[in-house]
Amino acid sequence: MLVSDVIKTALALLDRQDVADMVSSQTYSSDEEASRLVGALLHCFNAVEDELARGFFPLETEETLVASGGKIYYTAFSETPVKILSLTSGGKEIDHVICPKYIEVKAGAYSVKYVFAPSKKELDGESDFTGYPVGERLMAYGVASEYCLISGDIGQAESWESRYRAEIERLRPCPAAKCMGTGRYWV
């Protein structure tokens, strides 16, 4: 999912198709007001992507890292780790200690599975979310809500926020206690 597509959808939601067209033709930077608006929406995009990743749809990855001197520094990770899910070697879970700047473990190569925070995006970038469940519409609702909030349009912010939250709830996997499998009925 391209950042520019989410921004254009958010602009359409905000009744600013004129600026969305300028983004499509890459002429928005020649107009000061349009440039400021796109910059603000880009800021909102980054805030929404971060919120979705940290609170609702965690981004996970796994990579092999080498511990030298008994430490794997977080700076060695390809993404910014938020939570370490597992550290394995040869398919076995390895004891480790999580420290503020590194993971303490015996020297060697390890497979580390972790949740990461999305990096800051530019207009020509691509979201860390590749589609379902987090798609363009969900992101655009969040961007529109954030923009209205920082612009002081509280009524519109609340309206877009309610659509954003409803879309999150619709797309999140339901907790086991609330889900009904096929062939099961409430009594």
Secondary structure as a PSIPRED ss2 file (coil, helix, strand):
# PSIPRED VFORMAT (PSIPRED V4.0)

   1 M C   1.000  0.000  0.000
   2 L E   0.000  0.000  1.000
   3 V H   0.000  1.000  0.000
   4 S H   0.000  1.000  0.000
   5 D H   0.000  1.000  0.000
   6 V H   0.000  1.000  0.000
   7 I H   0.000  1.000  0.000
   8 K H   0.000  1.000  0.000
   9 T H   0.000  1.000  0.000
  10 A H   0.000  1.000  0.000
  11 L H   0.000  1.000  0.000
  12 A H   0.000  1.000  0.000
  13 L H   0.000  1.000  0.000
  14 L C   1.000  0.000  0.000
  15 D C   1.000  0.000  0.000
  16 R C   1.000  0.000  0.000
  17 Q H   0.000  1.000  0.000
  18 D H   0.000  1.000  0.000
  19 V H   0.000  1.000  0.000
  20 A H   0.000  1.000  0.000
  21 D H   0.000  1.000  0.000
  22 M H   0.000  1.000  0.000
  23 V H   0.000  1.000  0.000
  24 S H   0.000  1.000  0.000
  25 S C   1.000  0.000  0.000
  26 Q C   1.000  0.000  0.000
  27 T C   1.000  0.000  0.000
  28 Y H   0.000  1.000  0.000
  29 S H   0.000  1.000  0.000
  30 S H   0.000  1.000  0.000
  31 D C   1.000  0.000  0.000
  32 E H   0.000  1.000  0.000
  33 E H   0.000  1.000  0.000
  34 A H   0.000  1.000  0.000
  35 S H   0.000  1.000  0.000
  36 R H   0.000  1.000  0.000
  37 L H   0.000  1.000  0.000
  38 V H   0.000  1.000  0.000
  39 G H   0.000  1.000  0.000
  40 A H   0.000  1.000  0.000
  41 L H   0.000  1.000  0.000
  42 L H   0.000  1.000  0.000
  43 H H   0.000  1.000  0.000
  44 C H   0.000  1.000  0.000
  45 F H   0.000  1.000  0.000
  46 N H   0.000  1.000  0.000
  47 A H   0.000  1.000  0.000
  48 V H   0.000  1.000  0.000
  49 E H   0.000  1.000  0.000
  50 D H   0.000  1.000  0.000
  51 E H   0.000  1.000  0.000
  52 L H   0.000  1.000  0.000
  53 A H   0.000  1.000  0.000
  54 R H   0.000  1.000  0.000
  55 G H   0.000  1.000  0.000
  56 F C   1.000  0.000  0.000
  57 F C   1.000  0.000  0.000
  58 P C   1.000  0.000  0.000
  59 L E   0.000  0.000  1.000
  60 E E   0.000  0.000  1.000
  61 T E   0.000  0.000  1.000
  62 E E   0.000  0.000  1.000
  63 E E   0.000  0.000  1.000
  64 T E   0.000  0.000  1.000
  65 L E   0.000  0.000  1.000
  66 V E   0.000  0.000  1.000
  67 A E   0.000  0.000  1.000
  68 S E   0.000  0.000  1.000
  69 G C   1.000  0.000  0.000
  70 G C   1.000  0.000  0.000
  71 K E   0.000  0.000  1.000
  72 I E   0.000  0.000  1.000
  73 Y E   0.000  0.000  1.000
  74 Y H   0.000  1.000  0.000
  75 T H   0.000  1.000  0.000
  76 A H   0.000  1.000  0.000
  77 F C   1.000  0.000  0.000
  78 S C   1.000  0.000  0.000
  79 E C   1.000  0.000  0.000
  80 T E   0.000  0.000  1.000
  81 P E   0.000  0.000  1.000
  82 V E   0.000  0.000  1.000
  83 K E   0.000  0.000  1.000
  84 I E   0.000  0.000  1.000
  85 L E   0.000  0.000  1.000
  86 S E   0.000  0.000  1.000
  87 L E   0.000  0.000  1.000
  88 T E   0.000  0.000  1.000
  89 S E   0.000  0.000  1.000
  90 G C   1.000  0.000  0.000
  91 G C   1.000  0.000  0.000
  92 K E   0.000  0.000  1.000
  93 E E   0.000  0.000  1.000
  94 I C   1.000  0.000  0.000
  95 D C   1.000  0.000  0.000
  96 H C   1.000  0.000  0.000
  97 V E   0.000  0.000  1.000
  98 I E   0.000  0.000  1.000
  99 C C   1.000  0.000  0.000
 100 P C   1.000  0.000  0.000
 101 K C   1.000  0.000  0.000
 102 Y E   0.000  0.000  1.000
 103 I E   0.000  0.000  1.000
 104 E E   0.000  0.000  1.000
 105 V C   1.000  0.000  0.000
 106 K C   1.000  0.000  0.000
 107 A C   1.000  0.000  0.000
 108 G E   0.000  0.000  1.000
 109 A E   0.000  0.000  1.000
 110 Y E   0.000  0.000  1.000
 111 S E   0.000  0.000  1.000
 112 V E   0.000  0.000  1.000
 113 K E   0.000  0.000  1.000
 114 Y E   0.000  0.000  1.000
 115 V E   0.000  0.000  1.000
 116 F E   0.000  0.000  1.000
 117 A E   0.000  0.000  1.000
 118 P C   1.000  0.000  0.000
 119 S C   1.000  0.000  0.000
 120 K C   1.000  0.000  0.000
 121 K C   1.000  0.000  0.000
 122 E C   1.000  0.000  0.000
 123 L C   1.000  0.000  0.000
 124 D C   1.000  0.000  0.000
 125 G C   1.000  0.000  0.000
 126 E E   0.000  0.000  1.000
 127 S C   1.000  0.000  0.000
 128 D C   1.000  0.000  0.000
 129 F C   1.000  0.000  0.000
 130 T C   1.000  0.000  0.000
 131 G E   0.000  0.000  1.000
 132 Y C   1.000  0.000  0.000
 133 P C   1.000  0.000  0.000
 134 V E   0.000  0.000  1.000
 135 G C   1.000  0.000  0.000
 136 E H   0.000  1.000  0.000
 137 R H   0.000  1.000  0.000
 138 L H   0.000  1.000  0.000
 139 M H   0.000  1.000  0.000
 140 A H   0.000  1.000  0.000
 141 Y H   0.000  1.000  0.000
 142 G H   0.000  1.000  0.000
 143 V H   0.000  1.000  0.000
 144 A H   0.000  1.000  0.000
 145 S H   0.000  1.000  0.000
 146 E H   0.000  1.000  0.000
 147 Y H   0.000  1.000  0.000
 148 C H   0.000  1.000  0.000
 149 L H   0.000  1.000  0.000
 150 I H   0.000  1.000  0.000
 151 S H   0.000  1.000  0.000
 152 G C   1.000  0.000  0.000
 153 D C   1.000  0.000  0.000
 154 I H   0.000  1.000  0.000
 155 G H   0.000  1.000  0.000
 156 Q H   0.000  1.000  0.000
 157 A H   0.000  1.000  0.000
 158 E H   0.000  1.000  0.000
 159 S H   0.000  1.000  0.000
 160 W H   0.000  1.000  0.000
 161 E H   0.000  1.000  0.000
 162 S H   0.000  1.000  0.000
 163 R H   0.000  1.000  0.000
 164 Y H   0.000  1.000  0.000
 165 R H   0.000  1.000  0.000
 166 A H   0.000  1.000  0.000
 167 E H   0.000  1.000  0.000
 168 I H   0.000  1.000  0.000
 169 E H   0.000  1.000  0.000
 170 R H   0.000  1.000  0.000
 171 L H   0.000  1.000  0.000
 172 R C   1.000  0.000  0.000
 173 P C   1.000  0.000  0.000
 174 C C   1.000  0.000  0.000
 175 P C   1.000  0.000  0.000
 176 A C   1.000  0.000  0.000
 177 A C   1.000  0.000  0.000
 178 K C   1.000  0.000  0.000
 179 C C   1.000  0.000  0.000
 180 M C   1.000  0.000  0.000
 181 G C   1.000  0.000  0.000
 182 T C   1.000  0.000  0.000
 183 G C   1.000  0.000  0.000
 184 R C   1.000  0.000  0.000
 185 Y C   1.000  0.000  0.000
 186 W C   1.000  0.000  0.000
 187 V C   1.000  0.000  0.000
